[in-house]
Amino acid sequence: MVGLLKKKLADGEVLLGTIVSLPAPEVAELLSLAGFDWLFVDMEHGALDLVNLQHIVQTASPVTPCLIRIPSNEEIWIKKSLDTGAAGIIIPHIKSAEDVKAAVNLSKYPPTGSRSAGIARAHGYGIKFQEYVDHADEDTVLVFQIENIEAVNNIESIVKVPGIDALLIGPFDLSGSMGKLGKIDDADVRQAIATVRETAIKAGLPLGIFAPTADIAKPFIADGFQLVVAGTDTLLLAESAKKTLAVLRG
């Protein structure tokens, strides 16, 4: 399952996901059964601790691969998240090529990088240790979030760093970094997104984006975005509840 997600990205498939922010494996299981191609497990903004994280990955990953958004670009979060056996990680708030290089180094085992080799779920609790470490560098998906205008300004150097499997635009934080928080349809914000898109396409890198609704996501799919994040568990729950009440109340 881990290697399969990376292959699908490389093959140009459109992969539909949603954010898991609630600390309940049942929520991830339900979204997996609903048919999402992957799950964006959010440790940055979601109310998830490491125990919740592993339980979610254990529940969903036999059917649906999980990418964990770590809270920050630090060794502790990278190694602990990958040790759960997730398909990969999403690194937030990338601003420079140096940020990317640091994360790639911490995500790869020696001699390629400096990832610490512990014994955890990813290694079959030791039973599949050698099998995992022999293939982890190749199979693990590393996604870097472009969500600051500084990253947009540095995008030409960012895409040249080896080890990037996809870029994922965070339009809300990007708009905030431009002094236009939430105005994702603003002309300047759209131009920043277009700049990242064009640069990623030229570099041959898969591109993703967060969209709060399916209607907002569809034009991005038509525009060549592959790794699409459509809403969140809480938004999907709230929207379904509202629609149900609207029908019942006429």
C-alpha positions as protocol buffer text, in pm:
chain_id: "A"
residue {
  index: 1
  type: MET
  ca { x: 0 y: 0 z: 0 }
}
residue {
  index: 2
  type: VAL
  ca { x: 286 y: 239 z: 80 }
}
residue {
  index: 3
  type: GLY
  ca { x: 462 y: 194 z: -254 }
}
residue {
  index: 4
  type: LEU
  ca { x: 132 y: 190 z: -441 }
}
residue {
  index: 5
  type: LEU
  ca { x: 43 y: 548 z: -347 }
}
residue {
  index: 6
  type: LYS
  ca { x: 379 y: 673 z: -472 }
}
residue {
  index: 7
  type: LYS
  ca { x: 333 y: 482 z: -798 }
}
residue {
  index: 8
  type: LYS
  ca { x: -14 y: 627 z: -853 }
}
residue {
  index: 9
  type: LEU
  ca { x: 124 y: 977 z: -805 }
}
residue {
  index: 10
  type: ALA
  ca { x: 404 y: 911 z: -1051 }
}
residue {
  index: 11
  type: ASP
  ca { x: 153 y: 766 z: -1300 }
}
residue {
  index: 12
  type: GLY
  ca { x: -50 y: 1089 z: -1296 }
}
residue {
  index: 13
  type: GLU
  ca { x: -363 y: 953 z: -1129 }
}
residue {
  index: 14
  type: VAL
  ca { x: -603 y: 1193 z: -960 }
}
residue {
  index: 15
  type: LEU
  ca { x: -617 y: 1094 z: -593 }
}
residue {
  index: 16
  type: LEU
  ca { x: -909 y: 1221 z: -386 }
}
residue {
  index: 17
  type: GLY
  ca { x: -862 y: 1262 z: -13 }
}
residue {
  index: 18
  type: THR
  ca { x: -1005 y: 1444 z: 285 }
}
residue {
  index: 19
  type: ILE
  ca { x: -871 y: 1565 z: 617 }
}
residue {
  index: 20
  type: VAL
  ca { x: -904 y: 1355 z: 932 }
}
residue {
  index: 21
  type: SER
  ca { x: -892 y: 1582 z: 1236 }
}
residue {
  index: 22
  type: LEU
  ca { x: -1105 y: 1396 z: 1491 }
}
residue {
  index: 23
  type: PRO
  ca { x: -926 y: 1156 z: 1730 }
}
residue {
  index: 24
  type: ALA
  ca { x: -1151 y: 861 z: 1643 }
}
residue {
  index: 25
  type: PRO
  ca { x: -1036 y: 563 z: 1433 }
}
residue {
  index: 26
  type: GLU
  ca { x: -1400 y: 502 z: 1345 }
}
residue {
  index: 27
  type: VAL
  ca { x: -1409 y: 831 z: 1153 }
}
residue {
  index: 28
  type: ALA
  ca { x: -1106 y: 731 z: 948 }
}
residue {
  index: 29
  type: GLU
  ca { x: -1256 y: 387 z: 893 }
}
residue {
  index: 30
  type: LEU
  ca { x: -1582 y: 538 z: 769 }
}
residue {
  index: 31
  type: LEU
  ca { x: -1405 y: 773 z: 528 }
}
residue {
  index: 32
  type: SER
  ca { x: -1200 y: 480 z: 402 }
}
residue {
  index: 33
  type: LEU
  ca { x: -1514 y: 273 z: 345 }
}
residue {
  index: 34
  type: ALA
  ca { x: -1671 y: 571 z: 166 }
}
residue {
  index: 35
  type: GLY
  ca { x: -1406 y: 532 z: -103 }
}
residue {
  index: 36
  type: PHE
  ca { x: -1148 y: 809 z: -61 }
}
residue {
  index: 37
  type: ASP
  ca { x: -818 y: 728 z: -231 }
}
residue {
  index: 38
  type: TRP
  ca { x: -612 y: 853 z: 63 }
}
residue {
  index: 39
  type: LEU
  ca { x: -654 y: 1028 z: 397 }
}
residue {
  index: 40
  type: PHE
  ca { x: -483 y: 1348 z: 516 }
}
residue {
  index: 41
  type: VAL
  ca { x: -432 y: 1285 z: 888 }
}
residue {
  index: 42
  type: ASP
  ca { x: -387 y: 1626 z: 1047 }
}
residue {
  index: 43
  type: MET
  ca { x: -155 y: 1656 z: 1345 }
}
residue {
  index: 44
  type: GLU
  ca { x: -96 y: 2027 z: 1284 }
}
residue {
  index: 45
  type: HIS
  ca { x: -449 y: 2150 z: 1350 }
}
residue {
  index: 46
  type: GLY
  ca { x: -638 y: 1833 z: 1448 }
}
residue {
  index: 47
  type: ALA
  ca { x: -683 y: 1722 z: 1810 }
}
residue {
  index: 48
  type: LEU
  ca { x: -461 y: 1416 z: 1759 }
}
residue {
  index: 49
  type: ASP
  ca { x: -187 y: 1278 z: 1979 }
}
residue {
  index: 50
  type: LEU
  ca { x: 55 y: 1002 z: 1878 }
}
residue {
  index: 51
  type: VAL
  ca { x: -168 y: 726 z: 2015 }
}
residue {
  index: 52
  type: ASN
  ca { x: -465 y: 856 z: 1815 }
}
residue {
  index: 53
  type: LEU
  ca { x: -238 y: 883 z: 1514 }
}
residue {
  index: 54
  type: GLN
  ca { x: -126 y: 522 z: 1520 }
}
residue {
  index: 55
  type: HIS
  ca { x: -478 y: 393 z: 1580 }
}
residue {
  index: 56
  type: ILE
  ca { x: -606 y: 590 z: 1279 }
}
residue {
  index: 57
  type: VAL
  ca { x: -326 y: 457 z: 1057 }
}
residue {
  index: 58
  type: GLN
  ca { x: -385 y: 101 z: 1182 }
}
residue {
  index: 59
  type: THR
  ca { x: -756 y: 128 z: 1107 }
}
residue {
  index: 60
  type: ALA
  ca { x: -746 y: 295 z: 767 }
}
residue {
  index: 61
  type: SER
  ca { x: -421 y: 189 z: 602 }
}
residue {
  index: 62
  type: PRO
  ca { x: -515 y: -173 z: 514 }
}
residue {
  index: 63
  type: VAL
  ca { x: -755 y: -19 z: 260 }
}
residue {
  index: 64
  type: THR
  ca { x: -668 y: 351 z: 232 }
}
residue {
  index: 65
  type: PRO
  ca { x: -317 y: 497 z: 261 }
}
residue {
  index: 66
  type: CYS
  ca { x: -263 y: 776 z: 512 }
}
residue {
  index: 67
  type: LEU
  ca { x: -42 y: 1081 z: 476 }
}
residue {
  index: 68
  type: ILE
  ca { x: 27 y: 1249 z: 809 }
}
residue {
  index: 69
  type: ARG
  ca { x: 61 y: 1625 z: 824 }
}
residue {
  index: 70
  type: ILE
  ca { x: 319 y: 1673 z: 1095 }
}
residue {
  index: 71
  type: PRO
  ca { x: 294 y: 1976 z: 1326 }
}
residue {
  index: 72
  type: SER
  ca { x: 630 y: 2119 z: 1216 }
}
residue {
  index: 73
  type: ASN
  ca { x: 940 y: 2036 z: 1017 }
}
residue {
  index: 74
  type: GLU
  ca { x: 1127 y: 1871 z: 1305 }
}
residue {
  index: 75
  type: GLU
  ca { x: 1301 y: 1536 z: 1351 }
}
residue {
  index: 76
  type: ILE
  ca { x: 1078 y: 1420 z: 1637 }
}
residue {
  index: 77
  type: TRP
  ca { x: 758 y: 1453 z: 1432 }
}
residue {
  index: 78
  type: ILE
  ca { x: 905 y: 1310 z: 1114 }
}
residue {
  index: 79
  type: LYS
  ca { x: 1040 y: 991 z: 1269 }
}
residue {
  index: 80
  type: LYS
  ca { x: 746 y: 927 z: 1501 }
}
residue {
  index: 81
  type: SER
  ca { x: 492 y: 979 z: 1221 }
}
residue {
  index: 82
  type: LEU
  ca { x: 675 y: 755 z: 975 }
}
residue {
  index: 83
  type: ASP
  ca { x: 721 y: 490 z: 1243 }
}
residue {
  index: 84
  type: THR
  ca { x: 341 y: 443 z: 1255 }
}
residue {
  index: 85
  type: GLY
  ca { x: 357 y: 282 z: 911 }
}
residue {
  index: 86
  type: ALA
  ca { x: 185 y: 568 z: 731 }
}
residue {
  index: 87
  type: ALA
  ca { x: 235 y: 594 z: 356 }
}
residue {
  index: 88
  type: GLY
  ca { x: 417 y: 922 z: 408 }
}
residue {
  index: 89
  type: ILE
  ca { x: 409 y: 1269 z: 556 }
}
residue {
  index: 90
  type: ILE
  ca { x: 301 y: 1619 z: 463 }
}
residue {
  index: 91
  type: ILE
  ca { x: 546 y: 1884 z: 577 }
}
residue {
  index: 92
  type: PRO
  ca { x: 379 y: 2222 z: 642 }
}
residue {
  index: 93
  type: HIS
  ca { x: 503 y: 2579 z: 605 }
}
residue {
  index: 94
  type: ILE
  ca { x: 790 y: 2515 z: 366 }
}
residue {
  index: 95
  type: LYS
  ca { x: 949 y: 2845 z: 267 }
}
residue {
  index: 96
  type: SER
  ca { x: 1281 y: 2755 z: 104 }
}
residue {
  index: 97
  type: ALA
  ca { x: 1488 y: 2485 z: -62 }
}
residue {
  index: 98
  type: GLU
  ca { x: 1678 y: 2452 z: 266 }
}
residue {
  index: 99
  type: ASP
  ca { x: 1353 y: 2361 z: 446 }
}
residue {
  index: 100
  type: VAL
  ca { x: 1291 y: 2085 z: 192 }
}
residue {
  index: 101
  type: LYS
  ca { x: 1647 y: 1951 z: 212 }
}
residue {
  index: 102
  type: ALA
  ca { x: 1622 y: 1930 z: 592 }
}
residue {
  index: 103
  type: ALA
  ca { x: 1298 y: 1729 z: 579 }
}
residue {
  index: 104
  type: VAL
  ca { x: 1423 y: 1494 z: 308 }
}
residue {
  index: 105
  type: ASN
  ca { x: 1738 y: 1426 z: 508 }
}
residue {
  index: 106
  type: LEU
  ca { x: 1539 y: 1345 z: 822 }
}
residue {
  index: 107
  type: SER
  ca { x: 1301 y: 1118 z: 627 }
}
residue {
  index: 108
  type: LYS
  ca { x: 1565 y: 897 z: 463 }
}
residue {
  index: 109
  type: TYR
  ca { x: 1771 y: 629 z: 635 }
}
residue {
  index: 110
  type: PRO
  ca { x: 2153 y: 634 z: 622 }
}
residue {
  index: 111
  type: PRO
  ca { x: 2350 y: 658 z: 405 }
}
residue {
  index: 112
  type: THR
  ca { x: 2104 y: 875 z: 208 }
}
residue {
  index: 113
  type: GLY
  ca { x: 1983 y: 1069 z: 511 }
}
residue {
  index: 114
  type: SER
  ca { x: 1983 y: 1064 z: 888 }
}
residue {
  index: 115
  type: ARG
  ca { x: 1651 y: 905 z: 987 }
}
residue {
  index: 116
  type: SER
  ca { x: 1680 y: 723 z: 1317 }
}
residue {
  index: 117
  type: ALA
  ca { x: 1618 y: 347 z: 1301 }
}
residue {
  index: 118
  type: GLY
  ca { x: 1388 y: 238 z: 1580 }
}
residue {
  index: 119
  type: ILE
  ca { x: 1155 y: -61 z: 1605 }
}
residue {
  index: 120
  type: ALA
  ca { x: 793 y: 37 z: 1566 }
}
residue {
  index: 121
  type: ARG
  ca { x: 473 y: -55 z: 1382 }
}
residue {
  index: 122
  type: ALA
  ca { x: 624 y: 39 z: 1044 }
}
residue {
  index: 123
  type: HIS
  ca { x: 886 y: -235 z: 1098 }
}
residue {
  index: 124
  type: GLY
  ca { x: 631 y: -498 z: 1198 }
}
residue {
  index: 125
  type: TYR
  ca { x: 745 y: -436 z: 1557 }
}
residue {
  index: 126
  type: GLY
  ca { x: 1080 y: -582 z: 1455 }
}
residue {
  index: 127
  type: ILE
  ca { x: 953 y: -884 z: 1260 }
}
residue {
  index: 128
  type: LYS
  ca { x: 991 y: -702 z: 925 }
}
residue {
  index: 129
  type: PHE
  ca { x: 1266 y: -460 z: 1024 }
}
residue {
  index: 130
  type: GLN
  ca { x: 1510 y: -530 z: 740 }
}
residue {
  index: 131
  type: GLU
  ca { x: 1234 y: -555 z: 480 }
}
residue {
  index: 132
  type: TYR
  ca { x: 1101 y: -213 z: 582 }
}
residue {
  index: 133
  type: VAL
  ca { x: 1433 y: -28 z: 600 }
}
residue {
  index: 134
  type: ASP
  ca { x: 1541 y: -175 z: 266 }
}
residue {
  index: 135
  type: HIS
  ca { x: 1245 y: -14 z: 88 }
}
residue {
  index: 136
  type: ALA
  ca { x: 1134 y: 280 z: 305 }
}
residue {
  index: 137
  type: ASP
  ca { x: 1341 y: 546 z: 130 }
}
residue {
  index: 138
  type: GLU
  ca { x: 1197 y: 449 z: -207 }
}
residue {
  index: 139
  type: ASP
  ca { x: 837 y: 391 z: -98 }
}
residue {
  index: 140
  type: THR
  ca { x: 768 y: 671 z: 151 }
}
residue {
  index: 141
  type: VAL
  ca { x: 578 y: 969 z: 9 }
}
residue {
  index: 142
  type: LEU
  ca { x: 706 y: 1315 z: 97 }
}
residue {
  index: 143
  type: VAL
  ca { x: 464 y: 1599 z: 29 }
}
residue {
  index: 144
  type: PHE
  ca { x: 566 y: 1960 z: 88 }
}
residue {
  index: 145
  type: GLN
  ca { x: 308 y: 2230 z: 157 }
}
residue {
  index: 146
  type: ILE
  ca { x: 338 y: 2559 z: -26 }
}
residue {
  index: 147
  type: GLU
  ca { x: 134 y: 2795 z: 191 }
}
residue {
  index: 148
  type: ASN
  ca { x: 339 y: 3112 z: 222 }
}
residue {
  index: 149
  type: ILE
  ca { x: 422 y: 3379 z: -34 }
}
residue {
  index: 150
  type: GLU
  ca { x: 789 y: 3334 z: 58 }
}
residue {
  index: 151
  type: ALA
  ca { x: 768 y: 2977 z: -72 }
}
residue {
  index: 152
  type: VAL
  ca { x: 606 y: 3102 z: -392 }
}
residue {
  index: 153
  type: ASN
  ca { x: 891 y: 3348 z: -437 }
}
residue {
  index: 154
  type: ASN
  ca { x: 1138 y: 3061 z: -387 }
}
residue {
  index: 155
  type: ILE
  ca { x: 948 y: 2800 z: -587 }
}
residue {
  index: 156
  type: GLU
  ca { x: 1208 y: 2775 z: -866 }
}
residue {
  index: 157
  type: SER
  ca { x: 1477 y: 2662 z: -621 }
}
residue {
  index: 158
  type: ILE
  ca { x: 1237 y: 2449 z: -415 }
}
residue {
  index: 159
  type: VAL
  ca { x: 1135 y: 2224 z: -706 }
}
residue {
  index: 160
  type: LYS
  ca { x: 1501 y: 2145 z: -782 }
}
residue {
  index: 161
  type: VAL
  ca { x: 1553 y: 1964 z: -450 }
}
residue {
  index: 162
  type: PRO
  ca { x: 1564 y: 1583 z: -493 }
}
residue {
  index: 163
  type: GLY
  ca { x: 1320 y: 1383 z: -283 }
}
residue {
  index: 164
  type: ILE
  ca { x: 996 y: 1576 z: -339 }
}
residue {
  index: 165
  type: ASP
  ca { x: 707 y: 1346 z: -434 }
}
residue {
  index: 166
  type: ALA
  ca { x: 443 y: 1619 z: -453 }
}
residue {
  index: 167
  type: LEU
  ca { x: 373 y: 1981 z: -365 }
}
residue {
  index: 168
  type: LEU
  ca { x: 46 y: 2068 z: -193 }
}
residue {
  index: 169
  type: ILE
  ca { x: -87 y: 2423 z: -190 }
}
residue {
  index: 170
  type: GLY
  ca { x: -257 y: 2550 z: 126 }
}
residue {
  index: 171
  type: PRO
  ca { x: -462 y: 2838 z: -19 }
}
residue {
  index: 172
  type: PHE
  ca { x: -590 y: 2975 z: 311 }
}
residue {
  index: 173
  type: ASP
  ca { x: -253 y: 3018 z: 479 }
}
residue {
  index: 174
  type: LEU
  ca { x: -112 y: 3137 z: 148 }
}
residue {
  index: 175
  type: SER
  ca { x: -378 y: 3408 z: 128 }
}
residue {
  index: 176
  type: GLY
  ca { x: -305 y: 3500 z: 490 }
}
residue {
  index: 177
  type: SER
  ca { x: 66 y: 3541 z: 418 }
}
residue {
  index: 178
  type: MET
  ca { x: -36 y: 3790 z: 150 }
}
residue {
  index: 179
  type: GLY
  ca { x: -254 y: 3993 z: 387 }
}
residue {
  index: 180
  type: LYS
  ca { x: -573 y: 3850 z: 234 }
}
residue {
  index: 181
  type: LEU
  ca { x: -673 y: 3571 z: 471 }
}
residue {
  index: 182
  type: GLY
  ca { x: -953 y: 3356 z: 331 }
}
residue {
  index: 183
  type: LYS
  ca { x: -974 y: 3546 z: 3 }
}
residue {
  index: 184
  type: ILE
  ca { x: -864 y: 3253 z: -209 }
}
residue {
  index: 185
  type: ASP
  ca { x: -1038 y: 3394 z: -517 }
}
residue {
  index: 186
  type: ASP
  ca { x: -840 y: 3719 z: -497 }
}
residue {
  index: 187
  type: ALA
  ca { x: -649 y: 3786 z: -819 }
}
residue {
  index: 188
  type: ASP
  ca { x: -311 y: 3801 z: -645 }
}
residue {
  index: 189
  type: VAL
  ca { x: -372 y: 3475 z: -458 }
}
residue {
  index: 190
  type: ARG
  ca { x: -485 y: 3304 z: -776 }
}
residue {
  index: 191
  type: GLN
  ca { x: -172 y: 3428 z: -950 }
}
residue {
  index: 192
  type: ALA
  ca { x: 45 y: 3287 z: -673 }
}
residue {
  index: 193
  type: ILE
  ca { x: -129 y: 2950 z: -710 }
}
residue {
  index: 194
  type: ALA
  ca { x: -81 y: 2966 z: -1086 }
}
residue {
  index: 195
  type: THR
  ca { x: 291 y: 3036 z: -1041 }
}
residue {
  index: 196
  type: VAL
  ca { x: 333 y: 2726 z: -825 }
}
residue {
  index: 197
  type: ARG
  ca { x: 126 y: 2519 z: -1071 }
}
residue {
  index: 198
  type: GLU
  ca { x: 327 y: 2625 z: -1374 }
}
residue {
  index: 199
  type: THR
  ca { x: 660 y: 2568 z: -1200 }
}
residue {
  index: 200
  type: ALA
  ca { x: 557 y: 2225 z: -1070 }
}
residue {
  index: 201
  type: ILE
  ca { x: 439 y: 2116 z: -1415 }
}
residue {
  index: 202
  type: LYS
  ca { x: 767 y: 2224 z: -1573 }
}
residue {
  index: 203
  type: ALA
  ca { x: 958 y: 2031 z: -1306 }
}
residue {
  index: 204
  type: GLY
  ca { x: 739 y: 1722 z: -1354 }
}
residue {
  index: 205
  type: LEU
  ca { x: 616 y: 1728 z: -994 }
}
residue {
  index: 206
  type: PRO
  ca { x: 267 y: 1613 z: -894 }
}
residue {
  index: 207
  type: LEU
  ca { x: 63 y: 1895 z: -744 }
}
residue {
  index: 208
  type: GLY
  ca { x: -208 y: 1899 z: -480 }
}
residue {
  index: 209
  type: ILE
  ca { x: -436 y: 2152 z: -315 }
}
residue {
  index: 210
  type: PHE
  ca { x: -688 y: 2184 z: -34 }
}
residue {
  index: 211
  type: ALA
  ca { x: -1043 y: 2282 z: -125 }
}
residue {
  index: 212
  type: PRO
  ca { x: -1319 y: 2315 z: 137 }
}
residue {
  index: 213
  type: THR
  ca { x: -1589 y: 2175 z: -93 }
}
residue {
  index: 214
  type: ALA
  ca { x: -1622 y: 1947 z: -394 }
}
residue {
  index: 215
  type: ASP
  ca { x: -1743 y: 2235 z: -611 }
}
residue {
  index: 216
  type: ILE
  ca { x: -1429 y: 2433 z: -534 }
}
residue {
  index: 217
  type: ALA
  ca { x: -1210 y: 2125 z: -590 }
}
residue {
  index: 218
  type: LYS
  ca { x: -1343 y: 2031 z: -935 }
}
residue {
  index: 219
  type: PRO
  ca { x: -1181 y: 2318 z: -1132 }
}
residue {
  index: 220
  type: PHE
  ca { x: -845 y: 2234 z: -977 }
}
residue {
  index: 221
  type: ILE
  ca { x: -879 y: 1873 z: -1097 }
}
residue {
  index: 222
  type: ALA
  ca { x: -952 y: 2005 z: -1445 }
}
residue {
  index: 223
  type: ASP
  ca { x: -639 y: 2220 z: -1410 }
}
residue {
  index: 224
  type: GLY
  ca { x: -413 y: 1920 z: -1353 }
}
residue {
  index: 225
  type: PHE
  ca { x: -403 y: 1896 z: -974 }
}
residue {
  index: 226
  type: GLN
  ca { x: -362 y: 1530 z: -870 }
}
residue {
  index: 227
  type: LEU
  ca { x: -349 y: 1519 z: -491 }
}
residue {
  index: 228
  type: VAL
  ca { x: -683 y: 1677 z: -405 }
}
residue {
  index: 229
  type: VAL
  ca { x: -797 y: 1737 z: -47 }
}
residue {
  index: 230
  type: ALA
  ca { x: -1175 y: 1781 z: -50 }
}
residue {
  index: 231
  type: GLY
  ca { x: -1300 y: 1917 z: 281 }
}
residue {
  index: 232
  type: THR
  ca { x: -1249 y: 1776 z: 629 }
}
residue {
  index: 233
  type: ASP
  ca { x: -1421 y: 1517 z: 844 }
}
residue {
  index: 234
  type: THR
  ca { x: -1590 y: 1794 z: 1045 }
}
residue {
  index: 235
  type: LEU
  ca { x: -1703 y: 1987 z: 736 }
}
residue {
  index: 236
  type: LEU
  ca { x: -1844 y: 1670 z: 578 }
}
residue {
  index: 237
  type: LEU
  ca { x: -2031 y: 1586 z: 898 }
}
residue {
  index: 238
  type: ALA
  ca { x: -2169 y: 1937 z: 940 }
}
residue {
  index: 239
  type: GLU
  ca { x: -2276 y: 1965 z: 575 }
}
residue {
  index: 240
  type: SER
  ca { x: -2452 y: 1629 z: 582 }
}
residue {
  index: 241
  type: ALA
  ca { x: -2632 y: 1724 z: 904 }
}
residue {
  index: 242
  type: LYS
  ca { x: -2744 y: 2057 z: 757 }
}
residue {
  index: 243
  type: LYS
  ca { x: -2875 y: 1891 z: 441 }
}
residue {
  index: 244
  type: THR
  ca { x: -3067 y: 1634 z: 645 }
}
residue {
  index: 245
  type: LEU
  ca { x: -3229 y: 1902 z: 859 }
}
residue {
  index: 246
  type: ALA
  ca { x: -3313 y: 2112 z: 554 }
}
residue {
  index: 247
  type: VAL
  ca { x: -3500 y: 1817 z: 399 }
}
residue {
  index: 248
  type: LEU
  ca { x: -3684 y: 1733 z: 721 }
}
residue {
  index: 249
  type: ARG
  ca { x: -3780 y: 2093 z: 788 }
}
residue {
  index: 250
  type: GLY
  ca { x: -3896 y: 2153 z: 437 }
}
